[in-house]
Amino acid sequence: MDEERSLFILAGNGPYTNRGCEAIVRGTTKILREHFKDPCFLCLTHIQSEEQFRRQCLEEVDPAITHLRSHRMNKKQALRNLWKPETWLYAYRSRFDPAALKYQVYREMLPHLEDAAAVLSVGGDNYSLDYGVPKLFTGLDDIVLEKKKPLAIWGASVGPFDTMPDYERYMSCHLREVPGIFARESVTIDYLNSIGVTENVCPVADPAFVMDPVKPEGIEDVLPLDEEAIGLNLSPLMAKYVTGGDLKAWASKAASIIEGVAKTTEMPVYLIPHVTNPTSNDHEFMQRALSLITDRNGNITLVSPEYNAAETKWIISQMAFFAGARTHSTIAALSSGIPTLSFAYSIKAQGINRDIFGHTDYCMEPTDLDAEGVADQVTSMLDKSAAIRNDLAGRLPGVQRAALSAGTGLKHLIGVN
């Protein structure tokens, strides 16, 4: 490898079928290119199948990125590969030898650690209880720290862990050992401060705020984006927060929300998927909700899931207004200067809104989500659309500078002038 070329390992992310995970990578590579000469990247991803991994490698548009995959195993994969010795070893280590398990999970990264300038633990909100106890990510940290390589938790929301006091104490100690925590919103910084993690925390903004949009080829032939329209993103994940996990009830409620917005505003509505993982697919969910609407008047369009993160951001940037559940769908809108309503089922949406606007007036709690409530909020925000756009135009340069400043912080962390 060229001596002057820095290698960065971006580890812990989900696959590109989560456009937010891809947006983090695209923003991060842009930030690092601003601060390091011609860097190259290894993306080590938690991916759900060999086929998904192959597709991710084939569809990569950045020649400086090489993909690796972790060897994490869920129950479904374990049952499918019961005949493999590796499966039994994984099961044994999960139960009796977690210290060895992390090396099995991240084994493809190990040969590259020596050459890496730094390891960035990317992925947004991995260090939380939203998806269970984050052993997978603390395990990654432990490997990098054991190998004495520079480590940063990158562009992240962290915590809270207060529902598990013993684990919170453990995380307080663990996070103090990490050389750099680049926190993307003030809610995270306040929480870390409350558990005694302060010295290694650097305030930034989500890397996706600086991802460049890319106009999809031939988009004019597919989507008639020639009049003011509303973009909507609704996810199956929201069922957990809105209907106690009842997906059927949430699909029914989502249908009434979509219909309510279309009828109240009398504007075209574009349903824009942002995550199309096999286990959590916005496109499939919104298709299901759409099938429950009988009176559409040709005013509601479901956007294809084929567009990558930068293309999806371009589509969102053409909207007059956007309302979304997935955090990175709202970041795509906000960073394009679009008035944006966040369906805020986690603190990260509230934190990002608070940091940009100084309030959370443009967030809606899951308990408030119904056809009338959403339509009223959309109408209210449309009425002051020009003021919101002006506000965003004034604030966005600062947010983008904060995202780019992470590169300066990383240079300081690894001792580069």
C-alpha positions in Angstrom: 0.0 0.0 0.0 1.2 3.5 -0.9 2.9 4.9 2.2 1.0 8.2 2.1 -2.4 6.6 1.7 -4.2 6.3 5.0 -6.4 3.2 5.5 -9.5 3.6 7.6 -11.7 0.7 8.8 -15.3 1.6 9.0 -16.8 -1.2 11.2 -20.1 -2.2 12.7 -22.4 -0.8 10.1 -25.5 -2.4 8.6 -25.9 -3.1 4.9 -26.6 -0.5 2.2 -30.2 -1.8 1.9 -30.4 0.5 4.9 -29.8 3.8 3.1 -29.0 5.4 6.4 -26.1 3.1 6.9 -24.9 3.9 3.3 -25.4 7.6 3.9 -23.1 7.4 7.0 -20.4 5.8 4.8 -20.8 8.3 2.0 -20.6 11.2 4.4 -17.7 9.7 6.3 -15.6 9.2 3.1 -16.3 12.8 2.1 -15.2 14.1 5.6 -12.0 12.0 5.6 -11.1 13.0 2.0 -11.2 16.6 3.2 -8.6 15.9 5.9 -6.4 13.0 4.6 -4.6 12.6 1.3 -6.4 10.0 -0.9 -7.6 7.7 1.9 -8.9 4.2 1.3 -11.5 2.4 3.3 -12.4 -1.1 4.5 -16.1 -1.4 5.3 -16.8 -4.2 7.7 -20.5 -4.8 7.7 -23.0 -6.8 9.7 -24.8 -8.4 6.8 -27.6 -10.9 6.7 -26.7 -13.2 3.8 -24.0 -14.1 1.3 -26.2 -12.9 -1.5 -26.8 -9.5 0.2 -23.0 -9.2 0.6 -22.3 -10.0 -3.0 -24.8 -7.5 -4.2 -23.3 -4.8 -1.9 -19.8 -5.4 -3.4 -21.2 -5.3 -6.9 -23.2 -2.1 -6.5 -20.4 -0.2 -4.7 -19.8 3.1 -6.6 -16.6 4.2 -4.7 -13.4 2.5 -5.9 -11.6 3.4 -2.7 -14.0 1.2 -0.7 -13.4 -2.5 -0.1 -16.1 -4.6 1.6 -15.7 -7.2 4.3 -18.4 -8.9 6.3 -18.6 -9.9 10.0 -19.4 -13.4 11.0 -22.2 -12.7 13.3 -24.9 -15.5 13.4 -28.5 -15.3 14.2 -30.7 -18.2 15.1 -32.1 -18.6 11.6 -28.6 -18.7 10.1 -27.4 -21.1 12.8 -30.3 -23.6 12.1 -29.6 -23.3 8.3 -25.9 -24.1 8.9 -26.2 -26.6 11.8 -24.0 -29.1 10.0 -21.0 -26.7 10.0 -18.4 -26.9 12.8 -18.2 -23.1 12.8 -21.8 -22.9 13.9 -21.2 -25.2 16.9 -18.1 -23.2 17.8 -20.1 -20.0 17.6 -22.8 -21.4 19.8 -20.3 -22.6 22.4 -18.4 -19.3 22.5 -21.7 -17.3 22.7 -22.5 -19.3 25.9 -19.1 -20.0 27.5 -16.4 -17.9 25.9 -17.5 -14.4 24.8 -13.9 -13.1 24.8 -13.1 -15.5 22.0 -16.4 -15.0 20.2 -15.7 -11.4 19.2 -12.5 -12.6 17.4 -14.6 -15.1 15.4 -17.2 -12.4 14.5 -14.6 -9.8 13.4 -12.0 -12.2 12.0 -11.9 -10.7 8.5 -10.9 -7.3 10.0 -7.9 -8.7 12.0 -5.3 -9.0 9.2 -5.9 -5.3 8.3 -5.6 -3.8 11.8 -1.9 -3.4 11.6 -2.1 -1.2 8.5 -5.1 0.9 9.7 -4.7 4.5 10.6 -7.8 4.2 12.8 -10.9 2.1 13.3 -14.2 4.0 13.2 -17.2 2.3 14.8 -19.9 3.6 12.5 -23.6 2.9 12.4 -25.4 5.8 14.2 -27.2 4.4 17.2 -25.5 1.0 17.8 -24.5 2.0 21.3 -28.0 2.0 22.7 -30.6 -0.5 24.0 -32.8 0.0 20.9 -31.7 -3.3 19.4 -30.7 -5.1 22.6 -27.5 -5.0 24.7 -24.8 -3.8 22.3 -22.2 -6.6 23.0 -21.4 -6.8 19.3 -20.1 -3.3 19.4 -18.3 -3.3 22.7 -16.6 -6.5 21.5 -15.4 -4.6 18.4 -14.0 -1.8 20.7 -12.3 -4.3 22.9 -10.4 -5.9 20.0 -9.2 -2.5 18.7 -8.2 -1.4 22.2 -6.3 -4.7 22.8 -4.4 -4.2 19.5 -3.7 -0.6 20.6 -5.1 1.0 17.5 -6.8 4.4 17.4 -10.5 3.9 17.9 -13.4 6.3 17.5 -17.2 5.8 18.0 -18.1 7.9 15.0 -21.1 10.2 14.4 -23.0 8.4 17.0 -26.0 8.6 19.4 -25.1 6.8 22.6 -27.4 5.5 25.3 -29.4 5.8 27.4 -28.8 2.7 29.5 -30.6 3.8 32.6 -33.2 1.0 32.5 -30.3 -1.4 33.3 -28.3 0.2 36.1 -25.6 -2.5 36.3 -25.1 -2.3 32.5 -25.0 1.5 32.6 -22.2 1.3 35.2 -20.3 -1.1 32.9 -20.9 1.2 29.8 -19.7 4.2 31.8 -16.4 2.5 32.4 -16.2 1.0 28.9 -16.9 4.3 27.1 -14.2 6.1 29.1 -11.7 3.7 27.7 -12.6 4.6 24.1 -10.1 7.3 22.8 -12.8 9.3 20.9 -16.6 9.5 21.0 -17.8 11.8 18.1 -21.3 12.5 19.3 -23.8 13.7 16.7 -26.3 15.4 19.0 -26.4 17.2 22.3 -28.8 14.7 23.9 -26.0 12.1 23.7 -23.4 14.6 25.1 -25.7 15.4 28.0 -26.3 11.8 28.7 -22.6 10.9 28.5 -21.9 13.7 30.9 -24.5 12.4 33.3 -22.6 9.0 33.5 -19.2 10.6 33.8 -18.0 10.3 30.2 -16.7 13.7 29.3 -12.9 13.9 28.5 -13.1 11.9 25.2 -16.3 13.4 23.8 -16.3 15.5 20.7 -19.5 17.3 19.5 -20.0 16.8 15.7 -23.1 16.3 13.4 -24.2 13.2 11.6 -21.9 12.5 8.6 -24.9 12.1 6.4 -25.5 15.8 6.6 -22.6 16.2 4.1 -23.5 13.4 1.7 -23.9 14.8 -1.8 -27.2 14.0 -3.6 -27.0 12.4 -7.0 -29.8 12.7 -9.6 -30.8 9.2 -10.7 -30.4 8.7 -14.5 -33.7 8.9 -16.3 -35.7 9.8 -13.2 -37.9 12.1 -15.3 -39.3 9.2 -17.2 -40.3 7.3 -14.0 -41.3 10.0 -11.5 -43.1 13.2 -12.6 -41.5 15.5 -10.1 -42.7 18.6 -11.8 -45.1 20.0 -9.2 -44.9 20.6 -5.4 -45.2 17.3 -3.6 -45.0 15.8 -0.1 -42.6 13.0 0.7 -43.5 10.4 3.3 -41.5 7.7 4.9 -43.2 5.2 7.2 -41.5 2.1 8.5 -42.6 -1.3 9.9 -40.3 -0.6 12.9 -42.8 2.0 14.1 -45.4 -0.7 14.9 -43.3 -1.4 18.1 -44.0 2.2 19.3 -47.4 3.0 17.8 -49.4 -0.2 18.1 -47.4 -2.2 20.6 -45.9 -4.3 17.8 -49.2 -5.1 16.0 -48.1 -4.7 12.3 -51.5 -5.1 10.9 -53.0 -2.4 13.1 -50.0 -0.1 12.3 -50.5 -0.7 8.5 -54.1 0.3 8.9 -53.2 3.4 10.8 -50.4 4.2 8.3 -53.0 3.9 5.4 -55.2 6.5 7.1 -52.3 8.8 7.7 -51.2 8.6 4.0 -54.8 9.2 2.8 -55.3 12.0 5.3 -52.2 13.9 4.2 -53.1 13.5 0.5 -56.7 14.6 1.0 -56.0 17.5 3.4 -53.2 19.0 1.4 -54.5 18.1 -2.1 -50.8 17.7 -3.0 -49.2 14.6 -4.7 -47.7 12.3 -2.1 -44.6 10.2 -2.7 -44.0 7.3 -0.4 -40.2 7.0 -0.1 -38.6 3.9 1.3 -35.3 4.3 3.2 -34.7 0.8 4.6 -35.4 -2.4 2.5 -33.7 -5.1 4.7 -35.4 -8.5 4.5 -36.4 -8.2 8.2 -37.5 -4.5 8.0 -38.7 -3.3 4.6 -40.2 0.2 4.3 -41.2 -0.5 0.6 -43.1 -3.7 1.5 -44.8 -2.0 4.4 -45.9 1.1 2.6 -47.1 -1.1 -0.3 -49.2 -2.9 2.2 -50.6 0.4 3.6 -51.3 1.6 0.1 -53.3 -1.5 -0.8 -55.7 -0.5 2.1 -56.5 2.9 0.5 -59.4 2.6 -1.8 -59.7 6.2 -3.0 -56.3 7.2 -4.3 -57.1 9.6 -7.1 -53.7 8.8 -8.7 -52.3 11.2 -6.1 -50.1 8.8 -4.2 -47.0 7.2 -5.6 -44.8 4.5 -4.1 -41.2 5.2 -5.0 -39.1 2.2 -6.2 -36.6 0.8 -3.6 -33.8 0.6 -6.3 -32.3 4.0 -5.6 -29.1 4.2 -3.5 -28.7 6.6 -0.6 -27.4 9.6 -2.7 -30.2 9.1 -5.3 -32.8 8.8 -2.6 -31.5 12.0 -1.1 -31.9 13.7 -4.5 -35.5 12.5 -4.7 -36.3 13.8 -1.2 -34.6 17.1 -2.0 -37.2 17.7 -4.7 -40.1 17.6 -2.2 -41.9 20.7 -1.0 -42.3 19.0 2.4 -41.1 15.7 4.0 -42.3 13.6 6.9 -40.3 10.6 8.0 -39.8 7.8 10.5 -36.3 6.7 9.6 -33.8 9.1 11.1 -31.6 9.3 8.0 -34.6 9.9 5.7 -35.2 13.1 7.8 -31.5 14.0 7.7 -31.6 13.7 3.9 -34.5 16.2 3.9 -33.1 18.6 6.6 -29.7 18.7 4.9 -31.5 19.6 1.6 -33.2 22.5 3.3 -36.7 20.8 3.2 -39.3 21.5 5.9 -39.3 18.2 7.8 -41.6 16.5 10.3 -39.8 13.7 12.3 -41.9 10.8 13.6 -39.7 10.7 16.7 -39.7 7.2 18.3 -36.2 7.6 19.7 -34.3 10.4 21.3 -32.0 10.8 18.3 -34.7 12.5 16.2 -35.5 14.8 19.1 -31.8 15.5 19.7 -31.1 16.3 16.0 -34.1 18.7 15.8 -33.2 20.4 19.1 -29.7 21.0 17.8 -30.8 22.4 14.5 -33.9 24.4 15.5 -33.5 24.8 19.3 -36.8 23.0 19.8 -38.7 19.8 19.0 -41.9 21.4 17.5 -41.3 19.5 14.3 -41.3 16.1 16.0 -44.3 13.9 16.6 -44.5 11.3 19.4 -45.7 7.8 18.4 -48.7 8.2 20.7 -49.8 11.2 18.7 -49.7 9.5 15.3 -53.2 9.4 13.7 -54.6 10.6 10.4 -56.0 13.9 11.9 -52.9 14.7 14.0 -50.4 14.2 11.2 -52.5 16.0 8.6 -52.9 19.0 11.0 -49.1 19.1 11.7 -48.2 18.9 8.0 -50.7 21.7 7.2 -49.4 23.8 10.0 -45.8 23.4 8.8 -46.7 24.0 5.2 -48.3 27.3 6.2 -44.9 28.4 7.5 -42.9 26.6 4.9 -41.0 29.7 3.7 -40.0 30.6 7.3 -38.8 27.1 8.0 -36.7 27.0 4.8 -35.1 30.4 5.7 -34.3 29.1 9.2 -32.8 25.9 7.8 -30.7 27.9 5.2 -29.2 29.9 8.1 -28.5 27.0 10.3 -27.3 24.3 7.8 -23.8 25.6 7.1 -23.1 25.4 10.8 -24.4 21.8 11.0 -22.3 20.8 8.0 -19.2 22.4 9.4 -19.8 20.4 12.6 -20.0 17.2 10.6 -16.7 18.1 8.7 -15.0 19.0 12.0 -15.0 15.3 12.9 -12.0 15.0 10.5 -10.0 17.5 12.5 -10.9 15.7 15.7 -9.8 12.4 14.2 -6.4 13.9 13.0 -5.8 15.0 16.6 -6.8 11.6 17.9 -4.3 9.7 15.7 -1.6 12.3 16.1 -1.5 13.7 12.5 -0.9 17.4 11.8 
